[in-house]
Amino acid sequence: MGKDSFLCGFKGRFRLFAKRHRGLLIFFFRLIPFYGNLDVLAQVFDTDKNFGHRYTRHYKHHFRKFRFRRAKVFEIGVGGFDDPVSGGASLRMWKKYFPFGRIVSLDIIDKRGLSESRIRIYHGSQTDPEILSRIADENGEFDLIIDDGSHVSAHVITTFGLLFPRLKDGGIYVIEDLQTSYWELFGGNRDLGAVGTSVNFLKGLVDGLNHAEFDIDGYEPSYFDLNITEIHFYHNMVFIYKGKNTERSNFEGRAKR
Ligand SMILES: C[S@@+](CC[C@H](N)C(=O)[O-])C[C@H]1O[C@@H](n2cnc3c(N)ncnc32)[C@H](O)[C@@H]1O
């Protein structure tokens, strides 16, 4: 038997075993030292999501329940600057953290050569509706979407508008590096009330959580109003939960003025 057919046979048997004995596998995964420790994985794979940004502590908290699911994760931004063969650190970290997951990514630099099993990389801009729609059509709705791309406010807002509808109900949309919202170099603004910055856009979503309570005649709730159930802000990052936000006002029928 050749080496390739032996490996294919082994992979097939392992997949079958994994399907039948998922609980047992999860039990053994948990015994492997550091396997589930995202802080350590960030160091091992050399992304700045722990040292540098200290994001992993928040990721651990919000992503824990997806770990052993067949989670579909879409991270915008491969990393590695302009070099087509460098980057992919965080994608490899997610691949390890989600042992049954599938990782999809997109970058403005052609980094498709860094694709590997369970990691698929596309080439294009995060503001291009065509590529985003192709990615979503080819992979189906995502459980988790992370925007770690250009960090330009207008891009962040456009991408959210295009991709949030392609997130599953119960899924989470994360935006990193929100500090750029205050920096003109990234299309942000030092004026905290300026229109068009990513943080001010997100503040609008916070109002939408309470749309049932608005005292505005004829107000029609937006898609975001109706499909966001939780928003968690941290230093420089946000986690936005998707779900049906159709809870009625407990004040309904009574005068609000
Ligand atoms: C901060 S790096 C990503 C780091 C990586 N996620 C990690 O944690 O290891 C940002 C990446 O976004 C890419 N990028 C910049 N502008 C983009 C755009 N408009 N569309 C897609 N990707 C973009 C850059 O080429 C770069 O690779």
The ligand as an SDF file (V2000), in Angstrom:
LIG
                    3D

 27 29  0  0  0  0  0  0  0  0999 V2000
   -3.6660   43.1680   11.3340 C   0  0  0  0  0  0  0  0  0  0  0  0
   -3.3810   42.2200    9.8980 S   0  0  0  0  0  0  0  0  0  0  0  0
   -4.2350   40.7190   10.2760 C   0  0  0  0  0  0  0  0  0  0  0  0
   -3.5410   39.9190   11.3160 C   0  0  0  0  0  0  0  0  0  0  0  0
   -4.0680   38.5230   11.5290 C   0  0  0  0  0  0  0  0  0  0  0  0
   -5.5110   38.4750   11.5980 N   0  0  0  0  0  0  0  0  0  0  0  0
   -3.5030   37.9680   12.8390 C   0  0  0  0  0  0  0  0  0  0  0  0
   -4.0850   38.2520   13.9090 O   0  0  0  0  0  0  0  0  0  0  0  0
   -2.4890   37.2790   12.7620 O   0  0  0  0  0  0  0  0  0  0  0  0
   -4.4500   43.0170    8.7690 C   0  0  0  0  0  0  0  0  0  0  0  0
   -4.5460   42.3540    7.4080 C   0  0  0  0  0  0  0  0  0  0  0  0
   -5.6350   42.9480    6.7090 O   0  0  0  0  0  0  0  0  0  0  0  0
   -5.3100   43.0560    5.3470 C   0  0  0  0  0  0  0  0  0  0  0  0
   -6.1140   44.1120    4.7420 N   0  0  0  0  0  0  0  0  0  0  0  0
   -5.8880   45.4620    4.7360 C   0  0  0  0  0  0  0  0  0  0  0  0
   -6.8470   46.1000    4.0650 N   0  0  0  0  0  0  0  0  0  0  0  0
   -7.7280   45.1580    3.6310 C   0  0  0  0  0  0  0  0  0  0  0  0
   -8.9190   45.2010    2.8610 C   0  0  0  0  0  0  0  0  0  0  0  0
   -9.4370   46.3510    2.4200 N   0  0  0  0  0  0  0  0  0  0  0  0
   -9.5510   44.0350    2.5960 N   0  0  0  0  0  0  0  0  0  0  0  0
   -9.0390   42.8470    3.0430 C   0  0  0  0  0  0  0  0  0  0  0  0
   -7.9010   42.7550    3.7610 N   0  0  0  0  0  0  0  0  0  0  0  0
   -7.2570   43.8860    4.0620 C   0  0  0  0  0  0  0  0  0  0  0  0
   -3.8130   43.3510    5.3450 C   0  0  0  0  0  0  0  0  0  0  0  0
   -3.2230   42.9870    4.1180 O   0  0  0  0  0  0  0  0  0  0  0  0
   -3.3210   42.5180    6.5260 C   0  0  0  0  0  0  0  0  0  0  0  0
   -2.8680   41.2680    6.0970 O   0  0  0  0  0  0  0  0  0  0  0  0
  1  2  1  0
  2  3  1  0
  2 10  1  0
  3  4  1  0
  4  5  1  0
  5  6  1  0
  5  7  1  0
  7  8  2  0
  7  9  1  0
 10 11  1  0
 11 12  1  0
 11 26  1  0
 12 13  1  0
 13 14  1  0
 13 24  1  0
 14 15  1  0
 14 23  1  0
 15 16  2  0
 16 17  1  0
 17 18  1  0
 17 23  2  0
 18 19  1  0
 18 20  2  0
 20 21  1  0
 21 22  2  0
 22 23  1  0
 24 25  1  0
 24 26  1  0
 26 27  1  0
M  CHG  2   2   1   9  -1
M  END
$$$$
